[in-house]
Amino acid sequence: MSTEDRRSRRTRRLLRDALVALALERGYANVKVEDITERADLGRATFYKHYADKDALLSQVVSDLLEELHARLLPLVPASSVGFTGKPVLEMYRHALEERDLYRVILRGEGDGRALREFMDARTAAAAKIFQSRADYRGVSPRIDVEVLARAWVGEQTAVMRWWLESDPPELSPEEITGMLHDLSLRGRHWANGFDGEPADE
């Protein structure tokens, strides 16, 4: 990597960290470009060399996070397409813990919810693809529309994740959280509520 590339990468990281910190402190709507550059100790000209505005910065930050998450989950996809291992969920929670502040900004819906929608859509598309591959491998037909199934699954994960990340420090480990989600997925809410046998229609 050239000196210019390293400098550019460092600049983008400083701007990213400044945006995330300020969004958590003040709320994204109350953050200006001037605030970001002051926190990052960079000039406004440097900011505009990289981004058109703070929305462009947020969009790039989310894209980078999704790309990094995708790279971490990619090796786990083949096994997940055959059976439910829970490993991709665990890896995502580990990633969220490493990037806790950024995930909190996204999951809080900062930026008029654009970052959250982008995150949810990307995770839903990935989940739907895995669910369909798993059904094809098993030779079965999903009883619920795969898009609905994927959105319900991703919504459940992200709702739990937001609650989990807002605790400082999180009360449960990634392994404990994903173990519960794994049991819930395999055994259902009836079992999770402490009941045995088939659920009664009442």
Order of alpha helices (4+ residues) and beta strands (2+ residues): alpha-alpha-alpha-alpha-alpha-alpha-alpha-alpha-alpha-alpha
